[in-house]
Amino acid sequence: MKYPIDKELKSLSIYSGSVVGWMYPMINIGYRLRKCRSDKCISVRKVATPGYYGKKINTLIIEPKECGKDLPCIVFFHGGGFLMSASDAHYKLAKRYCKEINCKVIMPDYRLLPKYRYPVAIEDCYNTYLWVLENSESLGINKDRTIFIGDSAGGNIAAAVTVMLKDRNQPIPQGNMLIYPVLDKRMITESMMKYTDTPIWDSKCNKRFWDMYLKGCDSFHTRYSSMSEIDHLDFFPKTYVEVAEFDCLHDEGIAFAKTLISEGVEAEYYSVHGTCHGFEAATRSSILNECMKRRIEWMKNVYMIND
């Protein structure tokens, strides 16, 4: 193995970024077969929510069974390069957040590339979030206690929707949690130049994604695509950024967090040693378990939940 990736992630390290980039149609078939289902602790239901231009998308509501009203809410934007559906790992993490924080998780099944390019995915998620705010009482959600979570492309969505909400004079969430987020279409960081052949995702994959995502768009209409290029981020809520050590996206995540801090935003960031992009897929690893403990503690602090 070229990179000293932790042995717990060995099963992930065999998949090159290029292979994943080309195999996404087959991967999606597998993902679609794995449904997020209710269990003895968690209830899962699917509803139709507003998407872009009046279209409807499917959205999961994941909640503790027999839960009370006025619960905190996580809006979970899954990753997958805007190409892939939510995975079984996403569902497992969503359920863990739900159970350990005692909150509700809303997961939009936004529309994907290659059919739906920028800005469909982020507009789908934006409109679904407005639906959550408008229907918070019937959903049993405290609309003033929401956190966005997004991994990879989902991190892009979380940040983009926050900017859209500000621009359109809508309430922004209480916090943002960005896990190895895609943030900079310029691809100019040192890690982007260095990691051209890392597992799961690499800079070649990243270039293919940006080309597909922004195909046919001119620079005047892509404000919400590349969050690292946004001026004045001082309106951002409390933000948590976590990046993988051997990941072309490593540096842009750290740089984004540092920019937020320099503008007075309460932000923190972590680089997870020995990991590659997508390490959340190793749901039983001690690495992810430690990350989850830290994330949950951060969210409880944002929500002001005392154990």
Sequence and secondary structure as in RCSB ss.txt:
>XXXX:A:sequence
MKYPIDKELKSLSIYSGSVVGWMYPMINIGYRLRKCRSDKCISVRKVATPGYYGKKINTLIIEPKECGKDLPCIV
FFHGGGFLMSASDAHYKLAKRYCKEINCKVIMPDYRLLPKYRYPVAIEDCYNTYLWVLENSESLGINKDRTIFIG
DSAGGNIAAAVTVMLKDRNQPIPQGNMLIYPVLDKRMITESMMKYTDTPIWDSKCNKRFWDMYLKGCDSFHTRYS
SMSEIDHLDFFPKTYVEVAEFDCLHDEGIAFAKTLISEGVEAEYYSVHGTCHGFEAATRSSILNECMKRRIEWMK
NVYMIND
>XXXX:A:secstr
  S   GGGHHHHTSBHHHHHHHHHHHHHHHHHS     SSEEEEEEEEE GGG EEEEEEEEETT  SSEEEEE
EE  STTTS   HHHHHHHHHHHHHHT EEEEE    TTTS TTHHHHHHHHHHHHHHHTHHHHTEEEEEEEEEE
ETHHHHHHHHHHHHHHHTT    SEEEEES    TT  SHHHHH SS BS  HHHHHHHHHHHTTT  GGG TTT
 GGG S  TT  EEEEEEEEE TTHHHHHHHHHHHHHTT  EEEEEEEEEETTGGG TT HHHHHHHHHHHHHHH
HHHT   
